[in-house]
């Protein structure tokens, strides 16, 4: 990711190259899009899944024998995990294949207080192998020196469309960028996300591989993956989430969240929706992805209901409008939802973006709390219509996973308190914890099979245990701070 010589003197000396073991490393992909791993890898994959399944069956058997519904219910989590693993391994095909036209692509970057990353973000976009682009950078009232950096970048790239506006939130910044654009395709890039030089081309290949695809998300990696233990954990999480969860959803044309780090949309999908973002009150910002995903997935009738729910006439619904429209922590899901009204959404593993991971545990926890708020806001609405015109397999997994997300603290209480201290069952909790560790090891090894150079994969065991027994309780923090709005952790 070197900088062109004529423009190198304008950049900062740091953050020029991702601190990631996988720089210039891609998965082995066959001509038909299948991810290729060795035969030994397949054996190890299913060996680990067999262990997790055996532990789950043991817990279910004990639960039925003692007639304990809590124990049976808590076993849904590993069963869902197994289903997603197998589905992603057997069904996913990278959709970026074949030829594509040279259509104009508009790249929109909403920005707030990002002086440490924004020059690298914009330089990377202009190094893209796909050249028919326009870049729109929207500065949403930054006060940390970001404005001055952007003004200097404008001198380097006179074609850069630069918008400085008062603080209005990420939605308004995204809407301003949309209205300043003219491309047939819109690509959203977060202000802390540095795209690979082939990312835009791979997204365009995906759009042209299937005319029914309306939204595309790329593979996320940590920009500062080797910085600390917490960044290593996040890097492994990014890779696993993309190549297992998003790959599973993509196999059914139903990626739930095209992440704001790198996502592409057909312009016609966003055109009828953007006026709402441009008009609602929004105080700061942080995640248009979830709400837009929900809007995309909606069938046309539900779309109208959604708009009526967000921008209604009754006094009660006006309160709903006020409580929903001023928050920006679910932006990417809502955008994806806008496309899924009549289009498919896809994950493209060859469209790579490097994201600045949170470097401290406190910032990581704040980010996770914000994401949980977005998860709640979008999914309560999304669950009212996701089952319509969706493959029943992905629908069942979605609803079960949503239910688990809402009740995970209850599951943790069941495992750690209820079973050993109340009903005197000691082996089932150990089986659950061991199953979580084994499934995490399976995830980590899966990443290692895909990317032999990856060294962060081993941290997934710690992440899964942390996520299950610690991060799950952030649900209450999300509810407590439900009315608090923020743009990322800034």
C-alpha positions in Angstrom: 0.0 0.0 0.0 2.7 2.5 -1.0 1.9 6.1 -1.7 2.5 7.5 -5.2 5.8 9.5 -5.3 4.3 12.8 -6.4 1.9 12.8 -3.4 4.0 11.0 -0.7 5.2 14.3 0.8 1.7 15.3 1.8 1.0 12.3 4.0 1.8 11.7 7.6 4.6 9.4 8.5 2.5 6.9 10.3 -0.4 4.7 9.4 0.8 4.2 5.8 0.8 0.4 5.9 -1.6 -1.9 7.9 0.1 -3.5 10.9 -1.4 -6.8 10.0 0.2 -10.2 9.2 -2.3 -10.7 6.3 -1.2 -7.7 4.2 -1.2 -8.8 0.6 -2.5 -12.3 1.7 -5.8 -13.6 0.2 -7.7 -16.8 0.5 -7.4 -19.5 -2.2 -10.5 -19.2 -4.3 -11.5 -21.6 -7.1 -12.9 -20.5 -10.4 -16.4 -21.1 -9.2 -15.8 -19.0 -6.0 -15.3 -21.9 -3.5 -12.9 -21.3 -0.7 -10.2 -23.9 -0.9 -8.6 -25.6 2.1 -6.8 -28.9 2.4 -8.4 -32.2 3.0 -6.8 -32.4 6.4 -8.4 -29.0 7.2 -11.8 -30.5 6.4 -11.2 -33.5 8.7 -10.2 -31.2 11.6 -13.1 -28.9 11.0 -15.7 -31.7 11.3 -13.8 -33.3 14.1 -14.2 -30.2 16.2 -17.8 -29.8 15.2 -18.5 -33.4 16.2 -17.1 -32.7 19.7 -19.3 -29.6 20.1 -22.3 -31.5 18.8 -21.7 -34.3 21.3 -21.4 -31.9 24.2 -24.7 -30.2 23.1 -26.5 -33.6 22.8 -25.2 -34.5 26.3 -26.7 -31.2 27.8 -30.0 -31.7 26.0 -30.2 -35.3 27.2 -29.5 -34.3 30.8 -32.0 -31.4 30.5 -34.8 -33.7 29.3 -34.0 -36.4 31.9 -34.3 -33.9 34.8 -37.0 -32.0 33.0 -35.2 -28.7 33.0 -36.2 -26.4 30.2 -33.5 -23.8 31.0 -30.7 -26.3 30.3 -32.3 -27.4 27.1 -32.8 -23.8 26.0 -29.2 -22.8 26.7 -28.1 -25.5 24.3 -29.6 -23.5 21.4 -26.5 -21.3 21.2 -23.9 -24.1 20.3 -26.5 -25.7 17.9 -26.9 -22.4 16.0 -23.1 -22.0 15.9 -22.7 -25.5 14.4 -25.4 -24.7 11.8 -23.7 -21.5 10.7 -20.2 -23.2 10.6 -21.4 -26.0 8.3 -23.5 -23.7 6.2 -20.6 -21.2 5.5 -18.2 -24.1 4.8 -20.4 -26.0 2.4 -22.5 -23.3 0.7 -20.5 -20.0 0.4 -19.1 -19.0 -2.9 -17.2 -15.7 -3.4 -19.5 -13.8 -5.7 -16.8 -11.6 -7.3 -16.3 -13.3 -10.6 -16.3 -12.4 -14.3 -16.3 -9.1 -16.2 -17.8 -5.8 -15.2 -18.5 -2.4 -16.8 -16.6 0.8 -16.0 -19.6 2.6 -14.3 -19.0 5.6 -12.1 -18.7 4.7 -8.4 -19.3 7.3 -5.8 -17.4 6.8 -2.6 -18.9 8.5 0.4 -16.9 9.0 3.6 -18.7 10.5 6.6 -16.1 12.0 9.0 -16.0 13.2 12.5 -12.8 13.8 14.5 -10.5 11.4 12.6 -7.3 13.3 12.2 -5.1 10.2 12.8 -6.6 8.1 10.0 -8.3 10.2 7.4 -5.3 10.9 5.2 -4.5 7.2 4.9 -8.2 6.5 4.2 -8.4 8.9 1.3 -4.9 8.1 -0.2 -5.9 4.4 -0.3 -9.1 5.2 -2.2 -7.2 7.2 -4.8 -4.8 4.3 -5.2 -7.7 2.0 -6.2 -7.2 -0.1 -9.3 -10.7 0.9 -10.2 -10.3 4.4 -11.6 -13.8 5.6 -12.5 -14.6 7.0 -9.0 -15.6 10.2 -7.4 -14.8 10.7 -3.7 -17.0 12.7 -1.4 -15.6 13.5 2.1 -18.2 15.0 4.5 -16.7 16.6 7.5 -19.4 16.6 10.2 -18.2 19.4 12.4 -14.9 17.9 13.4 -12.9 20.0 16.0 -9.7 18.0 16.3 -7.8 19.3 13.2 -9.5 16.9 10.8 -10.8 19.9 8.8 -7.3 21.2 8.1 -6.0 17.8 7.0 -9.0 17.5 4.6 -8.3 21.0 3.2 -4.7 19.9 2.5 -5.9 16.7 0.9 -8.1 18.8 -1.4 -4.9 20.4 -2.7 -3.4 17.0 -3.4 -6.6 15.7 -5.0 -8.4 18.7 -6.6 -11.1 16.3 -7.8 -12.0 15.4 -4.2 -15.5 16.7 -3.3 -15.1 18.1 0.2 -18.1 19.1 2.3 -17.7 20.9 5.6 -21.0 21.0 7.6 -22.2 21.7 11.1 -22.4 18.8 13.5 -25.5 16.8 12.4 -24.7 13.2 12.9 -23.5 10.3 10.6 -26.9 10.0 8.9 -26.9 13.6 7.7 -23.3 13.3 6.7 -24.1 10.2 4.7 -27.1 11.9 3.1 -25.0 15.0 2.2 -22.5 12.8 0.5 -25.2 10.9 -1.3 -26.7 14.1 -2.7 -23.3 15.4 -3.8 -22.7 12.1 -5.7 -23.7 11.1 -9.2 -22.4 7.5 -9.5 -24.6 4.5 -10.4 -23.1 2.7 -7.4 -22.5 4.1 -3.9 -19.7 2.8 -1.7 -19.6 3.7 1.9 -16.2 3.8 3.6 -15.9 4.7 7.3 -13.3 7.4 8.3 -11.1 4.8 10.1 -11.2 2.3 7.2 -8.4 1.8 4.6 -9.5 -0.1 1.6 -7.3 -2.5 -0.4 -6.4 -1.3 -3.9 -8.7 -4.0 -5.5 -11.6 -3.6 -3.1 -13.8 -1.4 -5.4 -13.1 -3.6 -8.4 -14.1 -6.7 -6.4 -17.3 -5.0 -5.3 -18.1 -4.2 -8.9 -17.4 -7.8 -10.0 -20.0 -8.8 -7.4 -22.7 -6.5 -8.7 -22.2 -7.7 -12.2 -22.0 -11.3 -11.3 -25.7 -11.3 -10.3 -28.1 -8.5 -11.3 -30.2 -9.3 -8.3 -27.5 -8.3 -5.8 -28.3 -4.9 -4.4 -25.8 -4.5 -1.6 -22.3 -5.9 -1.0 -20.0 -6.0 2.1 -16.2 -6.7 2.1 -13.9 -8.6 4.4 -12.8 -6.6 7.5 -9.3 -6.9 9.0 -7.6 -5.0 11.8 -5.5 -2.0 10.6 -3.5 -2.1 13.9 -3.9 -5.9 14.5 -0.6 -6.4 16.1 -0.7 -3.4 18.4 -2.0 -5.1 21.6 -3.9 -8.1 22.9 -7.2 -6.3 22.5 -6.5 -5.4 18.8 -5.4 -9.0 18.1 -8.7 -10.3 19.5 -10.6 -7.9 17.3 -8.7 -8.8 14.2 -9.5 -12.5 14.7 -13.1 -11.6 15.4 -13.4 -9.6 12.2 -12.1 -12.5 10.1 -14.3 -15.0 11.8 -17.4 -12.9 11.7 -16.9 -12.2 8.0 -15.9 -15.6 6.8 -18.3 -17.6 8.9 -21.4 -15.5 9.8 -21.5 -13.2 6.8 -20.5 -16.0 4.5 -23.4 -18.1 5.8 -25.9 -15.3 5.3 -24.4 -14.5 1.8 -25.1 -18.1 0.8 -28.8 -17.2 1.0 -28.5 -13.7 -0.4 -29.4 -12.3 3.0 -26.4 -10.6 4.6 -28.0 -8.9 7.6 -25.5 -6.1 8.0 -23.3 -4.6 5.3 -20.8 -3.0 7.6 -20.0 0.7 7.3 -16.3 0.0 7.0 -16.8 -1.0 3.3 -20.2 -1.6 1.7 -21.6 -0.9 -1.7 -25.2 -0.2 -2.9 -27.0 0.4 -6.2 -28.0 4.0 -6.3 -31.7 3.2 -7.1 -31.9 1.5 -3.7 -30.9 4.5 -1.6 -32.6 7.2 -3.6 -36.1 6.9 -2.1 -34.7 6.6 1.4 -32.2 9.4 1.7 -34.7 12.2 2.1 -35.6 10.8 5.5 -32.1 10.8 6.7 -31.6 14.3 5.4 -34.6 15.6 7.3 -34.6 13.9 10.7 -32.9 15.3 13.7 -29.7 13.5 14.6 -27.3 14.6 17.3 -24.1 12.6 16.6 -23.8 9.4 14.8 -22.4 5.9 14.8 -24.0 3.1 12.8 -26.4 3.6 9.9 -25.7 0.0 8.8 -28.2 -1.8 11.0 -31.2 0.3 10.3 -30.5 0.5 6.6 -30.1 -3.3 6.5 -33.5 -3.7 8.1 -35.0 -1.3 5.6 -33.4 -3.2 2.7 -34.7 -6.6 3.7 -38.3 -5.4 4.0 -40.8 -6.3 1.3 -42.5 -3.3 -0.3 -45.5 -3.4 2.0 -43.3 -3.6 5.1 -41.2 -0.8 3.6 -44.2 1.5 3.7 -45.0 0.4 7.3 -41.5 1.2 8.2 -41.6 4.7 6.8 -44.9 5.2 8.6 -43.4 4.0 11.8 -40.4 6.3 11.5 -42.2 9.3 10.1 -45.8 9.0 11.3 -48.7 11.3 12.0 -50.2 10.1 15.3 -48.9 11.5 18.5 -47.7 8.1 19.7 -45.9 7.5 16.5 -44.4 10.9 16.6 -42.7 9.8 19.8 -41.5 6.7 18.0 -40.1 9.0 15.3 -38.3 11.2 17.9 -36.8 8.2 19.7 -35.7 6.4 16.6 -34.6 9.1 14.1 -32.2 10.9 16.4 -29.9 7.9 16.8 -27.2 6.7 14.4 -26.0 3.5 15.9 -27.7 1.2 13.4 -27.0 2.9 10.1 -25.3 0.1 8.1 -28.0 -2.5 8.9 -30.7 -0.1 7.8 -28.9 0.6 4.5 -28.6 -3.1 3.9 -32.3 -3.6 4.7 -33.1 -1.0 2.1 -31.6 -3.2 -0.6 -33.1 -6.4 0.6 -36.6 -5.1 -0.1 -36.2 -6.6 -3.6 -32.5 -7.3 -3.9 -30.0 -9.8 -2.5 -27.1 -8.8 -0.3 -23.7 -10.5 -0.6 -20.4 -10.9 1.2 -17.2 -10.6 -1.0 -14.2 -12.0 0.8 -11.8 -10.6 -1.9 -12.9 -7.0 -1.2 -10.7 -6.2 1.7 -10.7 -3.2 4.1 -8.5 -2.5 7.1 -10.3 -1.0 10.1 -8.7 0.7 13.1 -9.4 -1.6 16.0 -10.0 -0.2 19.5 -6.7 -0.3 21.4 -8.0 -0.3 25.0 -10.4 -2.5 26.8 -12.5 0.6 27.8 -12.9 1.8 24.2 -13.7 -1.7 23.1 -16.4 -2.0 25.7 -17.9 1.3 24.7 -17.9 0.2 21.1 -19.6 -3.0 22.0 -22.3 -1.2 24.0 -23.0 1.1 21.1 -23.2 -1.9 18.7 -25.7 -3.6 21.0 -27.9 -0.5 21.0 -27.9 -0.6 17.2 -28.6 -4.4 17.3 -31.6 -3.8 19.5 -33.0 -0.8 17.5 -32.8 -2.5 14.1 -33.6 -6.1 15.0 -36.8 -5.4 16.8 -38.1 -3.9 13.6 -36.4 -6.3 11.3 -37.9 -9.3 13.1 -41.4 -8.2 12.1 -40.8 -9.0 8.4 -37.5 -10.9 7.9 -39.3 -14.2 7.5 -41.1 -12.9 4.4 -39.6 -14.1 1.1 -36.5 -15.3 2.8 -35.1 -18.8 2.7 -36.5 -20.6 5.8 -33.1 -21.8 6.9 -31.6 -18.3 7.2 -34.9 -17.0 8.7 -34.9 -19.7 11.4 -31.3 -19.0 12.2 -31.9 -15.2 12.3 -34.8 -15.5 14.8 -33.1 -18.0 17.0 -29.9 -15.9 17.0 -31.9 -12.8 17.9 -33.6 -14.5 20.7 -30.3 -15.8 22.0 -28.8 -12.3 21.9 -31.7 -11.0 24.0 -31.5 -13.8 26.6 -27.8 -14.5 26.7 -27.5 -13.1 30.3 -30.1 -15.6 31.3 -28.1 -18.4 29.7 -25.0 -17.3 31.5 -26.9 -17.2 34.8 -28.2 -20.7 34.1 -24.8 -22.0 33.4 -22.8 -20.4 36.2 -25.4 -20.1 39.0 -28.6 -22.0 38.4 -27.2 -25.4 37.3 -24.4 -25.9 39.9 -25.9 -24.1 42.9 -29.6 -24.6 42.6 -30.1 -28.0 40.8 -26.7 -29.4 41.8 -25.6 -30.2 38.2 -21.9 -29.7 37.8 -20.9 -31.6 34.6 -23.4 -29.9 32.2 -22.0 -26.4 32.9 -18.5 -27.7 32.3 -19.7 -29.3 29.1 -21.1 -25.9 28.0 -17.9 -24.0 28.8 -15.8 -26.7 27.1 -18.1 -26.6 24.1 -17.7 -22.8 23.8 -13.9 -23.2 24.0 -13.8 -26.0 21.4 -16.1 -24.1 19.0 -13.8 -21.0 19.4 -10.8 -23.2 18.6 -12.6 -24.5 15.5 -13.2 -20.9 14.4 -9.6 -20.0 15.0 -8.3 -23.0 13.1 -10.7 -22.2 10.3 -9.0 -18.8 9.9 -5.6 -20.4 10.0 -6.6 -22.9 7.3 -7.8 -20.0 5.1 -4.8 -17.7 6.0 -1.7 -19.6 7.0 0.1 -16.4 7.8 -2.5 -15.4 10.4 -1.2 -15.2 14.0 -4.3 -13.7 15.7 -6.5 -16.8 15.3 -5.5 -18.2 18.6 -7.1 -15.4 20.5 -10.6 -16.5 19.5 -10.9 -18.8 22.5 -10.4 -15.8 24.8 -12.8 -13.7 22.7 -15.6 -16.3 22.7 -15.3 -16.8 26.5 -15.2 -13.1 27.0 -18.1 -12.5 24.6 -20.3 -15.2 26.3 -19.7 -14.6 29.9 -18.7 -10.8 30.0 -19.9 -8.9 26.9 -23.3 -10.5 27.0 -24.0 -8.4 30.1 -23.5 -5.2 28.1 -27.1 -5.7 27.0 -28.1 -4.0 30.2 -25.6 -1.1 29.6 -27.1 -0.7 26.1 -30.6 -0.5 27.6 -29.5 1.9 30.3 -27.8 4.2 27.7 -30.4 3.6 25.1 -31.1 7.4 24.6 -27.4 8.3 24.6 -26.0 8.9 21.1 -22.3 8.9 19.9 -20.2 8.5 16.8 -18.1 5.5 17.5 -16.1 6.1 20.7 -15.5 9.8 20.0 
